[in-house]
Amino acid sequence: MTQIWAHRGASGYCPENTIEAFEKAIEMNSDGIELDVQLTKDGQIVVCHDELIDRVSNHKGFLKDFTYEELASFNFNNKMDEKYPFCKIPLLSEVLEMIKPTKLVLNIELKTSVFHYEGIEQKVVDMVKEYSLEDRIIYSSFNHQSIVNLLNINPQANCGFLHSDGIIDICQYAKKYHVNNLHPVFYYLLDEQYVRNAFLANLKINSYTINEPQYIKAALALNINAIITNYPDVALQIRDCK
């Protein structure tokens, strides 16, 4: 059965990548959660999508230029002031602690395409191991070198290549680097050959960001591994009422 993963938490309802969004995803009985990680100036692993915090917080600048203590004083409520007066930027450790008692899958996206974040792969792998959650984590990144780095650290890690552009012979490419998931933007699912080749290569497809009911239905019809959506409740209702 296709799993439903909450994109940056239940971000259609709550400020993205916040504890509030992750709590809502759990409340909605999502099968998994997708989130993004970066490193602070003092080397803490925090959950945030944008390298610039201008859009999601009440402050401006690059995340990497602030310590965790500074970031924790900023409001990461994505300017949803009326419903969420204050949201604190989460540490990855806080999210791991939250999901540990559940059965949720966690898709950790390494945000390393703009800044390299030296050592982030080792830090994330070590933290996941600390919480004994290795078997419930999928790592992904648009920076495929980050995934290769991570697999060099932990060859058993479950990893996916994120992509929004065409990659020649992507299945062979994934297999070459021992990656067993493809994370394409939704419109690649419209390419029947892409889907067929992935299935033949025993590669799982976890596609983002699928929000509209007609596209959720189309993705479900393909029996992909996971739909990543801002509205997990909508996707679950469609899936479970098939």
N, C-alpha and C positions, 0 to 999 in steps of 0.2 A: 504493500500500500504506500502511495506517495505520502511523504511526511510534509508537515507544514511548519516552517521555521519563521519566527517573528523577526523581521528585518530591523535591526537596531532596537530590538524589543518591539512591543506593540506601538510602533512609532506613528501609526495613523491616529492614535488617541492620546498619546503621552509624549513629552519631550524625548527625542531620540537618544538612545545610548545612556539612559539614566536608570537608576534603581527602580523608579516608578514605572518606566516602560517595561522593564524585565518582570516586575511583579505582575503587571497587567498581562503579559504574555503567559506567565504561569497560570494566572487566574483563568485565562481563556482556554487552558488545556492545550497549548501549543506543543508540538512534538520536539521543537528545538528553538534555539535563539541564535541569531547572527549578531555579532558585534565587531567593533574595530578597536585596535590597540595602537598606542604610541608611547614614547618615553618622554617623561618630563626632564627638565634641566638637571634634576638631581637623580635621574635614573629610575624613577618609579613608573610602573606600567599602569597607564590609565586608559579608560575607555572613551574614545572620541573619534568621530569620523574625519572632520576637517582638520588640516594642518593649521589653518587660520581659525581662531576661535570666534571670530566676529559674528558669524551667522547664528551660532548656537548658544552664545553666552552674552553677558552684559559687559564684556571686555573685548579688547582688540589686540591682535598680535599673533605670533606663531606659538603654538602650544609648547614647543621645545624650548622656548626662551623663558619659561616660568617654572618655578619649583612646584612640587605638589602642594605645599602649604599655601602658596599664592593661588594656584588654580582652585583649591578647595574653598577659597573665600569668594570666588566668582559664582555668579548664578548661571547655571547651564540649563535653564528651563526653555531654551529655544524661543524665548520671548512669548511664551504662553502664560503671561503673568496672571491672568484672571483665574485660571484653574490650578496653576502650579506656581505659587509665589516664589519658591526657591527650590532649586534642584542642584545637588552637589555632584561634581564630576566623580564617577566611580573609579575605584581601583579595581584592576582585574581580580585581585584576591577577594574582594567583596562579592563579586559576581560568582566566582567559583564556590565560595562558601554558601551562597544563596541556592545554587543549582545542585549542590552535592546531595541533598536529601531527596531530590526529584529523580526522574528518569530521563530528563531532557538531554538532547544532543546540544553541544555548543560549538558553533562555527566561529572561530577566532580569525578575523582578517587582520593581517599584518599590514599596517599603513606605512609602507616603506618606499613608495614610488617617488615621492618628492624629496624626503630626507632619509638617509640611510639608517639612522638609529643604530649605531654600532652596538652589537651584542644583544639586540632585542630578541633574536630567535632563541638564544641560550636562556635568557631570562624567562621567556614565556614557557619554554619546555620545562625548565626547572620548577616553575610555579605550578604548572599543571600536575607534575609528578608529586609535588608536595601535598596536593589535595587528592592524589590517587584517582584522577579522572581521565587518564590517558585513553581509556577505551570509549569515552563519550565525546572526544574532541575531534573536530575537523579543522585543520589549518588551511587558510587560503590567502592569496595575495595576487595583485596585479603585477607585482614585482616578482617574477618567477625565480629570480636568483635567491630571494628570501626563502622560498620554498625549498630550493636545492640546499641552501645553508642549513635549514631546519632538519631536512632528511639526513644530512651528514651528521647532525647531532643525535638524531633519533631515527634510524632507518625504518622503524616500525610505525612511525607517525602516519596518521590518515590525513592526506593532503589533497588540495584541489588547486588547479590553475584557474584564476579568474581571468576573463577576457571579454572585451566588447568589440574587438576587431577580429577579422579573419586571420587564422593561423594555418599555414599550409601543413597538411598531414598532422593535424592536431592530436589525433589518437596515437600515432607513432611517437610524436613528440612527448606526450604525457607518459607513455610507456617507457621511453628512453630514460626518463628521470624518475621512474618508479612512483609516479603520481597516479592515484586511482580514482580521482574525481575531476570532472569538468564543471566549472561554474560560469556558464555563459549568460550574457544578457538575454532576455526572453526571446527576442526576435530570431535567435539562432535555432530555436525550437521549431520555427516555421520551415526550416530546411530539413526535409525528411532524411536526406542522406547523412547529415550531421548526426541526427539521432540514431539512425541505423548503424553507422560506423562506431559510435560510442558503445552501443549495446553489444555489437560483435566483438569489441575489444575489452568487454567486461569493465567498462568505465561507467561510474555512476554520474548522473547529471543532476546538479543542484542549481536551479536557474533563478535569477533575480531580475528586476523586482516586479513581481506579478501581482497587481492590485485589482484590475478590473475583472468582474465575474466571467465575462466571455473568454478572457485569456486564462483565467484560473481553470475553467472547464477544458480549454484546449490543452493545457499542460497536463491536467489529470488524465486526459484521454491517451497521452503518450506514455503514461506509467513511468515518468521520471522519478528519481529517488526523492527529491525535495523541491518544494515551491517556497521561495523566500519572499515574504510579503509584509507590507505594513499593516495589513488587516487580517491577522490570523483567524479571528472568529468567523469572518466571511468565508475564507478559504476552507476552514474546517466544516462549516455548515454545508457548503457546496459538495465537498468530498464525501461527507457522511450521509448525505441525502441522495447520493447517486443511485 
